[in-house]
Amino acid sequence: MEVTVNAATDTGFVIGISAVGGGGKTTLVRRVAELLGDAVTVHFDDYDDSIIHPENSQTWLMEGADYNVYKTPVLTSDLQSLKMGSQITSPVDGSKASPAKYIVFDAP
C-alpha cells in the first residue's frame, strides 16, 4: 500500500503502528490518538473484507514480507481522503470519521 504526500494539499499526518497479531496495536493506536487530541484512528482489520492478502503468510514472510503484496484499494482511498481533509465512512458500522491533523493507523 502506498499513500502519497503532497504538501500543498495534504492536511493529515499519518502515524503508522505495526505489530504482530495480539501485539496491542489497537490499544496503542487509541491511546496515541487520545494523547494527540486532534486525531482520527484507522484500523487495518476494519478493511479485511476488501483486502487481498498474500495466499500464504509463511511464504510471504520467507520471501521478505513485502507489504505491496497486500491489495488495499478501499483502505488506501480512505487514508488518502483523510489526508486530503475529507470525511470517510467506516466499513464496519457506517459511522463517519472526520479528518484530523493526525491519522493514527494500525497494520500487521
N, C-alpha and C positions, 0 to 999 in steps of 0.2 A: 504494500500500500504506500502511496506517495501523496503527501499533501504539500502543495507548492506554496511558497511565500511570496507575496507581493506587497512590499512596504507601503506602497501608495494607497492600497485599498484594504488590506487586512486590518482587522480590528482586534482579533483574538490571538492570544499567545498559547500554543498547545504545550502542555506538560504531560509527557508520557510516562506511565509507570508500568513496569513489566515484572512478572514473577511466574513461578510455576503454579499450577492449579492448587488452590488452597493456601497460597502463599500470603494472603492478606491484601491483595490488590484493591478490592472494593472498599474495604475498611480504610486503607491508606488514602485512596482517591477521595473518599468522602471527607476525611479529616483535613487533607490538604486544601480542598475546596472551602471547607469551613474556615480554616485559618486565613486563607487569601481573601475571603469576603466576596469580592466581585468575580465569582467563578461559577461555571457550569460543569457538570460531570457527564462523561460519555463512557459507556461500558461495552467493550468488545462483545461480551456474551449476549448482550441485548440484541445483537445483529446476527446471531447464529443461523437463523433461518435463511438469511440472504448471503451468507459467506460460503465460498467454495474453499474447503480445507484441503490440505495435502492428503492424498489417498492413504498413505501410511506414515504415521507420525515418527515411528522409529527410523524408517528410511530417510525421512525429511531431516531428522536430527543428524544422522550419519553423513548426509550429503551437505551439511553446513548450515542447516536451519535458515534458509533464505526466506524471509517474510514475503518476498514478492511472489512466492508460490500461492499464497492466500489471495483470493479474488474477493474484494470487499467494495463493490460499487456503491451500495447504499450507505455504508459506514463512511466511506471516503467522501461521498457527496455531502453527508450531514456535517462532517468535520469542516469541510470547505465552506459550507453555508454559514456555520457558526463563526468561522474566521472572517467571513465577509460581512458579518453583522446581521445575518438573517436567522429567524426563528426556525427550529426544526420540530418534528413530531416524533415522539418515542415510538419505535416499532413494537414495543411491548404492550403499552397501555394507551397509546394515542394522546398522552399528555404533551403539552408544549414545553420546549426548552428554549429560553431566550438567550441571545448572545450575551457574552460577558467578556471582561478583559482577559480572563484566564479560562482555558478549556482544559480540564484535568481528565485525562484519558487513560484507561487501563487496557492492557492487551497481554496475551500469553507470552 
